[in-house]
């Protein structure tokens, strides 16, 4: 009897373990937080102290580098709410995200009010407020002055007193918003001076930019919502950079020379607040100059340097001034073919190239307090990895600090002696480590090796094949179906992006594949991705080979991947499908139409169909204008290949897409009708360039269902 009970228990345990390993994802698991790597909330360094803080269990927690094994509670939510009550303010439901602006003080926002907490006196003060319906809210960490935009107008609040900066209230002219559709590394439209006394802002004159209608169906009678959308070769916005002085309620504008249609980027205040630096890029995007301006008068002080190219120049970063020496700064440039660091003085003399090599600086972290060494994240080991590195400015000696193959995102202490390393590798979903300047691991704050544990996921591999040129190595990722049987021939799901500023394959967890592609592999597909020439982190020449001929080199490289797949015994060459979104949607349709019969099934989301309908900044950088490059635009227009459609094609689009406007896919559908070609079409009413929340779950089900119906 005992033996029978034991045997039964073993069978139950084995059945449970087998069942646990057989678990597969549903599309709704995309919203399951348990399947995302664990994280530490609000992790930041305290200025001037070798200690760091984070938020946990509704409390502000601190550790020191001297004794990282012990954690102290600095402040609890209940204690903070007592202070809020004393100010007759509403209680907080959770501990707020904070920003340190001193070693003993931090600020936070709640209900459009700005509060400052002083730890030394345990005092909470309400220091400022702004309009709750405002956008682009930007707070000066020093003065706690705040700026925001409301519709196209700009406001500033000083000690709770709001001032409208502009006086024209013209819907055609926007103040303080992000210009140039977020290109050129521009992620803000407002820039407080270091001391918080003055505000630099963009003035965007859109009077000559065509209104573009987006349809709003939420009202009984559908309405047109107009946006400004400058298409390639058409009239574009005109930029000015203004400086507002709240003390005197005055505005000065930089006296930028050149034509009205040019770009202003890389905006940087100097530490003294007397000068402001701005890069001027011509509309052709092949000539750039960095200028220094007087912040009080707007007058040009001097042109510091210039960069030019027979293809394009793409400034992506501001200036980094050396601590304690406002006469020197570091500039990032791809002028030698790779993104590297260059040391300049403010007269415009190039003092030296600091970093060199066939690898990219991905993020400049800063220098140590002696300005002897500069720290940065780079691809020094592999384009698939990101490591913390240090280079001595005088000697150029470079060393890698982080260890562990994968992707390291760094949060540095003020003195650059200690680093919080947020790591992801092929065997580690996410980990947080405290390391020193030699790379020694001082403490492990968190490790989450595998949130997918217990789920049946396919075997993933990373490897290279040769590009269409037969020389260049291209990185690939392949995920085998779950319960893989080498004697079976499987359908293939090719996931493609292919455009610049994106890299699909890294040595991070899942190889960069994420949830969706593993969900697809569980449905019985070989899932394949290739980063073709034109994609990110492989240097200037690897990217700009696509110039004036979008879709050509990318397609040739993707087809090299298809030829490789057909050499695999477990791949069914008659069942290959392709899927992509945005640029990837363009590539999906491009691949299917220009290689008829190769792809049995395809799904393209938010696809660019004709680059003449895309926006000026991105489109003209890579294609020039339709007037200057008519052959390139004609060859890349997918309208011209609609008659080649063979197999099943599903196009998906958000009806209110402000990036790739709905016109693209509608025009393609219209041409398919003219050509007598059947195509499947699905829209997400009111959605933008992508889907979120339950709409994204629905999207995953839609794509998987389509391939299951027509590729399996």
C-alpha positions, 0 to 999 in steps of 0.5 A: 500500500505504501509503495502504491501511494509513493508511486502515485505521488511520483506520477502526480509530481512528474505530471505537475512538472510536465504540465508546468513546463508545457505552459504557453502564452496567450495574447493577453499575457502581454499585459501580465506583469509577472512575465516582465522582468522585475525592476527597482522603482525610482533608483537614483543617486543622492547628490554629493553623497555616496548613497542611492535611493529607491521606492519600495513598499511606499517608502523611500529607501537608501543604501550606501556604497560603504555598507550596501548590505543594509537598507535604511528607510528615509521616509514613509508615505504615512509620514509624508502624508502628515506633512501634506495634511499640515499644508492642507493638501490632499493625501497621496495614494502612493509614494511619489517619484522624486528628483533630488536637487540637493544632498538633503532635498528632493522635489516631486509633483502632485495634482499639478503642484510642486513640493520640496522636502528638506530631510535635514529639517523634515519640512515640506513646502509647496513651492510652485504650481502649473496648469493641470491640463498643460503639456510639456511640463518642464521643471528647473531642478535648481529654481523649481520654476516650471514651464508648460504649454497649453495648446500652442501657447507657452506659460511659466510659473514663478513662485506660483505666479503664472505668466504667459510668455507669448502674446499672439495666441496664433494656432499656426505658431507653436511655442515650447513644443518639440519641433522637427517631429522629434528628429535630430535627437530633439526630445524637448521644446523647453530648456531651463538655464542651469540656474533656472533663471531663464528659459530657452524655447522653440518658436515653431511657425507652421503657417506654411505647413499643410493642414492634414485631417485625422478623422475622429469618429467618437462624435455622432457626426465624425469630425476632422482633427487637423494636424500639421504634417509637412511632407517631403518636398513641401513647405515646412515649419520655420524655427526660431529659438527664443530666450525668456527672462521672467525677471524682466518679462522679456524675450530675445531670439537667437540671430540665426543666419541662413534660410528660414527652412533650416533646423535648430538642434543640440541646444545647450546652455553653458554653465555660466548661463551667459551663453547658449549653444545651438547647432544649425542644420540646413534643410538638405541635412548635409551641412551643420554648424555649431554656433555660440550665442549671447543669451542676453542679446541673441547675437552670434558670438562665433561659429565654432565648427562645421560638419558636412557630408555628401549624404547627410549629417545627423546631429543627435546630442548636445554639448557636455561641458567639463565640470569646473571648466566652462571653456571646454566641452565634449561633442559627439560625432560620426565624422570618422564613420563611428560615433565618437567623442571630441574635445573642443574649447569654446573658441572652436578649437578641436583639442583632440579626438578622445575615443577612436575605433570601429565601435560606437559610443552609445551614451556619454555619461560624463567625466570624473571630477578631475576631468581626467577620464570620460565615461560612456556606454559603447559597443566596444565588445560587439554591436550586440552588447553595451558596456561601460567604458572609460577613456583617459582624455590625455593618453586616450587609454581605453578600458572596459569596466563592466563584465558579463556578456550583454547589455549594461545600462549605467547610472553613475554617482556624481564623482564617477567612482560608483555605478548602478549597473542595470544588466540584461543578458541571454541568461539574465532577464534583468539584474541590478548591481552596484559596481566600482570604477574597476568593475568590481561587483560590490553588491547585488540589488536584484536578480531576475533570471527568467520571468518565463520560467515554467513556460515552454519557449523555443530554443533561441540562437544568435549568429551571422550570415553574409550580406548580399555583398558577400562581405558584410556580416549581418546578425540574425536571431532564430527561435525554434518552435516549441517541442522542436522535432528536427525531422519536421518541416516548419513554417517560417515567421520572418519579423522585419524592421530594417530601417535606421535607428533600430536594432532588433537583435541584441545579447539581452534577454530573449536576444531582443525578441520579447514577448510577441515573437516567443508567443508566435514560436509557441504556435509552431513557427520558426521565427527569424529576424535579421538586422540588415544594412541600414539598421543601428549601431554598426557605424555611419557607412553601414547605415547610410548605404540606404541613402536615396534608395530606401528598400533596395539594400535592405531587401537584398540583405533580407533575401540573403536571410531567406536563402539561408533559411531555405538551406535548413532541413527543418524549414518548409520553403513553401511556407514562409511568411513575413511581418513588420510594422512602420518601416517594417510594414514598408519592408514587409510589402516590399519583400512580398511584392518584389519577390513574388511567390517567395512569401506565402503570407504577410502582415504589414502594420502602419506601412509606409507605401510611398515616401512622398507621403512621409514627413520632411525631416526623416524622409528628406534625410534618407531620400532627398526630395521627390524633385531631386530624387524622382527615380528613387521615389518612383522605385521605392513606391509600393503602389507600382508593384501592387499588380505583383501581389501573390499570396495572402496579405493583411494590412493593419492601420490606425485610423488616426496615425499621425506618423504614417498617415492613413493615406498610405494604406488606403492608396495601396488598397485602391491600387489593388482594386484597380489591379484586381488583386485581393488584399485583406485590411483591418483598421483600429478606429482612433488608434495612432501609430501603434496599439496599446493595452487591450488593443495590442492584445487584439493585434497579437491575436489578429496577426497570429490568427492570420498566419495560422489560417494561411501559413500553417 
